[in-house]
Amino acid sequence: MITNHIFSVDHGIKSTFLSHDLLNTGMGEIHSIFKSSFNIILQGKLIHFGKIELGISAFGFGISETDMETILAFLQIGNKVVVHKEKMMIYSQYRILKVTIQNFTEFNCRIPLIKTAEPFFLKKVSTKLEELDIENKMGLNIADEHILSDVIRDEFKNTATNKRLFDYLVGRGKGLTPSGDDILMGMYMMLYSLEDSLQWYYSLKESLARNNTTDVSQAYYQALLSGYTSSRFVEFMTVVQEGNEKQLDRVIKDITEYGHTSGWDTLYGLSIVLRSY
């Protein structure tokens, strides 16, 4: 709705990872703008706005396609953002955007646990992922084949081989989320879901402190290390948890459409861990 050059967004979906304190008060700016989404930097934290139809980020909001297209037509990098009492104002040169956060419906982006899933279904999921020929659709060719084989041999529990893997993959590749990050996040996500990620948690945090990657990847890592992920991966893990074979193809297909190669890269990481259990 447009009133006196104010464009209002009153409804949408928000991730449960976004804290109340972060959305209650603060100042920031538009960090980056893309074809169908944009990021805000608020109090040093990245917040993503995307189209509901494409799922929501672990650290983001989902709004309608119509609202997004209208917003992207006047938004500019560096536009000032002010949040007060769960109302967000974005000041563009051409128009003011008002987002009434308190009206948004929450989506639980907590990673579902699948340790109690039926073993035969986990095997079925693993086989289906292997049949997708993921390695030929990824954005990264892992040149050092021993990097992964050593970690798998050590059942993901050897600090030294894990460190080599982390240092090799963090920030490796191109794009908003380099392929190396997507692979690593897929592996961590599956280990977390299988309730076997504790050792990785500390080693991965140390690796992120000494290796550079993109702001977007850092935001995804922060969410992941807190136990949260994007809605499409929540849906995938829920299907696995419930043994819902009827929905399996759909949720995998949704992930493959995520980003340029991000979905494929993350599926590869998920698959590496799953086929080892």
Sequence and secondary structure as in RCSB ss.txt:
>XXXX:A:sequence
MITNHIFSVDHGIKSTFLSHDLLNTGMGEIHSIFKSSFNIILQGKLIHFGKIELGISAFGFGISETDMETILAFL
QIGNKVVVHKEKMMIYSQYRILKVTIQNFTEFNCRIPLIKTAEPFFLKKVSTKLEELDIENKMGLNIADEHILSD
VIRDEFKNTATNKRLFDYLVGRGKGLTPSGDDILMGMYMMLYSLEDSLQWYYSLKESLARNNTTDVSQAYYQALL
SGYTSSRFVEFMTVVQEGNEKQLDRVIKDITEYGHTSGWDTLYGLSIVLRSY
>XXXX:A:secstr
 EETTEEEE   EEETTS HHHHHEEEEEEEEE SS EEEEETTEEEEEEEGGG   TTEEEE HHHHHHHHTT 
 TT EEEEETTEEEEE SS EEEEEGGGSEEE  B    TTS HHHHHHHHHHHHTTTGGGTSS     HHHHHH
HHHTTT  HHHHHHHHHHHTT SSSSS HHHHHHHHHHHHHHHTT  HHHHHHHHHHHHHS   HHHHHHHHHHH
TTB  HHHHHHHHHHHHT HHHHHHHHHHHHTSTTTHHHHHHHHHHHHHTT 
